[in-house]
Amino acid sequence: MSLKREFDFLLNGIQTRATVPVDMSVLAMLRDIIGLTGTKYACGEGECGACTIIVDGASICSCLMFAVSAQAHAITTVEGIGNDPEAMSPVQQAFAECHGLQCGFC
């Protein structure tokens, strides 16, 4: 028997509802349930940063956070930062200026 939970949260500025198994990570929810694949799986241990998201303004490794813990929180993924080269976020601007890699590992 699989226990699932339904909850609401803010995803990239949009009120979102998800139903997920209680043991699912935010990373798996974003990729497998919601379909946002910009957040990447790499080490699975919170060391590399490929799965980093912003939760209520703080950087979090999404591979280490249970999806149900997102209830009533605001999550921003790489897709939510923006894609307008004329109006880049500070994160995007820093990557452009410092020649950051696409995956964000460094």
C-alpha positions, 0 to 999 in steps of 0.5 A, a space after each residue: 500500500 502506497 501512502 499519498 498526500 495532496 498539498 498546495 504550494 507556490 511553484 515559480 509564482 503559480 499556486 500548485 497542487 500535487 498528490 505524491 507518495 509521502 516518501 517522494 523527494 521534491 526533486 522527483 516530484 518536480 521532474 516526474 509528477 510536474 514535468 519540470 526537468 531543469 532541476 537535475 539529479 546527480 549525486 543524490 546526497 546534497 553535495 553537488 548542487 545540481 538539484 538546487 531550488 529556492 524555497 522561501 528565499 533559501 537554497 535547498 538541495 531538492 534531493 534531500 527534501 520530502 515533497 510533502 514538506 513543500 506544503 504552503 511554501 514558495 519554490 522557485 526552480 531554474 524554470 522560474 528564474 526567467 528566460 528573457 536575455 534582456 531581463 536576467 535575474 542576478 543568478 543568470 547575470 552572474 553565470 553569464 559574467 563568470 562563464 558558468 556551466 549550463 548545469 550549475 555544478 560549479 
